[in-house]
């Protein structure tokens, strides 16, 4: 039996915020290892219970104004290192997004120096998208591309691949995997355990999204498997004091994190009808039919998060969104008709986007009257069509540090021609009441 620690490294904490959600990918790997008799735990080093933290808008405003320290001298990274060393692992695995490359480089180097004999593996979206990612982690034993459950089980079980980079096996039958572990958390309290994955991948191929490269096609779990897992998900409650002095107790809602939960209406409705608590999901406007919206309302959907991205028809076509503004209007209107609260995602910074395009996005956001707007800057993630097309068209290959490759970054990596005032006006849509 091996002792394994699976680490979600600190990043948002270094920026003054946090990520207290569940790392589902690591929890799936943990459950697969536990099923084979190993002692596996998940450590979310980005967890912080302090309710005082920067908003995403504040992160955007502050990014780049002061140098960020991703070295082992940073107290947050040093704390993470100490917690890893205290675990006394045989194996340490890291979930790597592009922005966390510098943190993981520091951690793998320090663990190699201070913990003799431990084996280190780096996987996750960045390793899958960047074929040269092994160069970033010279003190890791392996870099894993693709899905990690079975390849990690193989490595921990004694396999010795000939190559530094190992290709994970595509798992077509997701029902064959044990449910993600929700019990074994190291060094921090349990995170938000309400996260639920019913499918991997997305049928659409938007240019800015890495999902089509990571999952060339959608792999779905059966509704029966999903609902069996739901029955075992803890049901925490939160207490909140209202301004009038009343104490309101609410049940934490399930968060279905699929790229597009509603991609198949019959399947989504079947799952909805079996849910036994409030829930929220990621959706796509043109998949919202009257039947879907009604089912969402009747089964307790407390939030539908819908990718709008742009209010410019030209930009929507350019990025391969595959839907028009009218499609988006219809879908969101149906959700609102049935009383389903709506969050919309809006983006700025696409190559070739003009102030006129951005003005249309702002006006469209106001027109839709959502309950909340979530704003992102375009980041050229490795492997995306947006990245490839920009470079192929003669654009300068983005050379910003790895930590700039995330979508609340003020560097505007692909378009520095948009007016700052308009960008601030877009961010102002985060404030409820700015839609009038």
N, C-alpha and C positions, 0 to 999 in steps of 0.2 A: 504494500500500500504506500502511495506517495502523498506527500503533503503539498497542496497546490494553492497558491494565492493568485487571484485574478483581479487585476487593478484597472480601475478607471482613473486616469491620472488627473491631478489638479490642473485646471485651466481657468475656468470662470472665477474661481477663488482668487487667482492671481490678478484678475482684472477688477476685483472688488465685489464680485457677485458670488454665485454658487450654482451647483446643479444637484438637487436633492432627489432627482428621479431615479427610477430603477434601471440599471444597466441590463436590459433584457438579454442582449447577446452573451454577456458574461454569465448571467444566471442560467442560460441554456447550457453553456459549456460546463458550468459547475454541476448541474443536475446530471449531465451525461457522465462526468467523472465520478460523482457520488454513486451512481448506479453500478459502476464497475468496481466499487469498493475503495475508492480514493477519498482522502480527506480534503475537500475543496471548499474554499471560501471566496466571497467577493468583497473587495475593498473599494468603495467609492471615495476616493481622496478629494473629490470636488464637493463633498457634502459639507454643509455648514448650517447649523440650526439657528444662527443669529438672524432675527427678522430684519435687521438693518443691512441693506445691500443696494448696490447700484441697479437702476433699471437698465433695460437694453438701450434706451436712448442715452442715458448717462455713459454707458460703456462706449457707445458710438462717439459721443462728444469728447471723451477723454482719451480715446485710443490714439497712441502715437505721440501724445503731448509729453509723456515721460517715458524713458526707456524701461522696458519690461525685463525683469531679471528671471531667466529660466535656468539659472545655474543652481548647483546644490547649495549655494550660499543663501538662497532665498529661504526664509524660515518655513514657508508653506511646503516647499519641495523637500527641505530637510526633515520636516515632520513626517512627510510621506515616506521618505527613505527609512526613518527610524521605525515606523509601523511595519514596513516590509521586513526589515531585519528582525524585529521582535517576533514575527510570525514563524521564523525559522523554516522556511519553505525548502522543499526539494526542487520545485518548479515555480516560477513566477511568469504569469502571462499578462500582457498589456493590451488594452483596446486603444487603437491609434487612429485618430482623425488627423487631417493634415496640419491643423493648427497646433496639435499637441506633440508634433515631432520633436521640438527642442526639449520639452519636459521629459519625454521618454528617453531621449538620448542621454540626458543628465542622469536619470534614474538608473538606466541599464549600466552606464559606466560606473556609477557609485556602488551599485549592488555587486557588480563584478569585483570591485576593489575590496569591499568590506565583507563579503559573504562567500567564502571559498566553497566551490562545488555546486552552488545553486545553478540550475539551468533556466535560461530566460527565453521567452517566446514573445514576439510582437506580431499582432494581427489587427484586423479591423479594416474599415473602408479605405484608409490611405494606402495600406500595404496592397490591397486588392487593385487599386487604381494606378499606383505608381510602380512600374516594374523594376525601377532602380532603387526602391525603398531600402533594400538591404544595406546600401552604402551609408544610410543615416544611422545605423545601429551596429557599429563594429563590435560591440561587446555583448550583443545578443547571440544566442545559439542558433535560433531559427527565426525567419520571417514567414508568416503564413498568409497566403492569398486565398480569397474565397471563404467559404463557410468553415467555421473552426471546430465544431463539435467533434467530428470523427477524427480529424487530423490531430487534435489535441489529445484525444483519448489514445491514439496510436503512439504519439510521442511519449506521453507519460507512462504508457504501458510497456515501453522499452524499444520501440522502433528507432532505428538510426539511419535517417535519410542520408543519401550521398550529397545532396545539395543543401546549401544554406537556406534557400527559398523553397518552401513546400506549398504545393497547390492543394487546397482543401477540396474535398469531394463535394459535388453538387448533391444536395439532399432533396430529392423529389418528393418523397413521402414524409411530410412534416409530422404526420400523426405517429410516426415511428419514434420520434424523439420524446424523452421524458419531459414533463412540464418543467418550466424554469424554476429553479430553486428560490424560495422566498424565506429561507430560514438562516442561512449561513452568511453572516455579514461580519467583517473584521474591522475593529478599531473605531467604528462609528455606529450610531443608532441605525435601526432599519430605515431604509429610504421609503419613498412612496411606493407601496407594493401594488398599486392599482393598475400598472401597465400590462397591456395584453396585446399579443401579436396573433392575428388570425391568418396572415398570408405574408409572403416575402416577394417583393417586386411590385411593379406597376405596369399596366398594359400600355401606358402612354410614354412618349419618349421626348419629353421637354428638354430643350438644349442645355438648360442651366443645371439639370439634375443628374446626379451620378447614379441614381438607382438603376437605370437601364443597363449600365455597364456592370454593375455589381450583380444584378439579377436579370439576365437576358430575357427571361419569361417569368410569369407569375406562378408561384407555387403556393397552393392554398391548403389550409387545414380543413378537415371536415367540420361542419357545424356541431356534430356530436362531440368531437374532441374539444372544440373551443368551449362548449357549455360545461363539459365535465371539468375542465380547468377552472372555469369561473366559480363553480361551486366550492372550490378549495381556496379561493382568494380571500384573504382576511378582509373584514368589513370595518375598518377604523372609522371613528367619528371625530369630528372637530367641533369645538365650542367657540362661539364668537359672541362678544358682548356688543349689542346694538347701541346706538346713540341714546335711545329712550330707556336704556337700562335692562332691556329684555335679553336673556341668554338664549341664543339660537344654536341648537345642536344639529349638525348636518352630517350625513354619511358621505364619505369620500367616494367620488364617482370613479368607475372604471374608465381607463383611458386606452382606447383602441388605437394603437400607434401605426397601423398599416399605412402605407403611402396613400392609398385610396380605399378605404373600407367599403365604399358603395360601388366598387367597379362591377359587381354582379348583383343586380337588384334582388333576384330570388334568394341567393345565398345570404346576402346581408339581412334581408327581412327575416329569414329563418333564424339567424343568430339573434337578431334583436328580440324576437318573440320569446326567446328562452332566457333573456337576461333578467336578473332578479334584483337589480339595484340601478341607481342613476348611472349614466354613462356618457362619454363624449368620444368624438372620433375626428379623423381627417377625412374630408370628402372632396368631391369634385362637382362643380355646379351642374355640368351637363349630364350627370348620372342621377340627379335628384328629380325623380318623377313624382307625380301626386301620390302614388302608392308608397313610395319610399319616404317622402316627407311625412305622410300621415302615420306610417309605422314608427318613424323616429319619434314623433310626438307622443304616440300612445305607449311607447315602451320606455319612456323616461330619458330621452336624450337631452342633456343639459347644455350641450355645446357642439355645434358643427363647425369645424375649422376648414375653410374653403380657400383654395389657392386661386386668387384673381390675378396677381402679379402686375398687370399693366392695364391702363385704360386706353391705350393706343392700339387700334386694330393692327397697325403696321408692326408694332413690337410683338403683339400676340402671334402674328403670323411668322415673324422672323424667328422666334424662339420655339416654334413648333408646338404651341400650346394645344392646338387642335380644337379650339372652341372660340366662339365670337363673344363680343360684349353682350349681345342679345341672349346667347346661351347662358351666360353668367347671370344676367338679370333674371331670367326665368327661374333658374335653380334657386337663387337666393330668395326670390319673391315667394316661392313655394314654401321654403323653410320658414319664412316670416309669417306666412299665412297660417301655418299650423303651430305657431308659437315656439319654434325651435330657435334658441339663441344662436347667433352667428358671429364668428370671428372671420375676418378676411385677411389674407396675406397679400401685401403689396411689396414691390421691389423697385429699386432704382439702380442705374449704373450699367445697363446693357450696352454693348458696343454699338455705337451709332445712335444711341438714344439722344434726343434733343430736349431742350427746355419745353418745347411744345408738346412732345410726347409725355414728359413728366407732369406738365400741367393737366393733361387729359387724365393721367392716373389719379392725381389729387381730386379732380372733379368727379371722377367715377367713384372713388372711394366715398366721397360725401353723398353722392346720389344713392348708393346702395344702402346707406343708413345701417351699418352693422352695429352690433353691440360692442365690438372691439376691433381695432386694426393692429396687426402685427407687421412691423416694417423690417425689411432686410435690404442690405446692399448686395449687389451681385458679386459673388466670389467665383473665380475661375477654377473650380475644383478639377483636379487631375482626372482625365478620362472622360470628361463631359464633352458633348459636341460643341458647346460654347467655347471651351478652351481650344479644342482642335481647330475649329473654324477660324477663330481669331488669329491663331498662329499661322495657319495655312494662308490666310489672306494678307500676310505680311506684317501683322501686328507684332510688336515687340513682346517676346516671351516674358510674362510677368516674373520679375526677379525679386519681389519683396520677400522678407523673411517668412519662413513657414507659418509663423503665428498670425500673419496677416490673412491667411486663407480661411477666413470664417466670415459669416454674413452679418456681423455687426461691427465691421471694421471701416474706419474712416479713410482708408487709403485710396478708395475708388480705383481699383486695380485696372479696370478695362475702359473706364470713361471718366476723364477728369474735366470734361467740358460743361457739366451741368452746373447751374447756378446754385450757390450755397443757400441762398434764400429759399429756393424751391425745395431743396432737400430738407431744410428745416420745416417748411410748411407740410411736407409729407410726414415727417416724424410727429408733427403736432396732431395728426389724426389718431395717434395713440391715446390722446386725452379725450375721454368721453365728453360729448357736447360740442366738438369741433366739426360736426358734420352739417350744421345748418348754414 
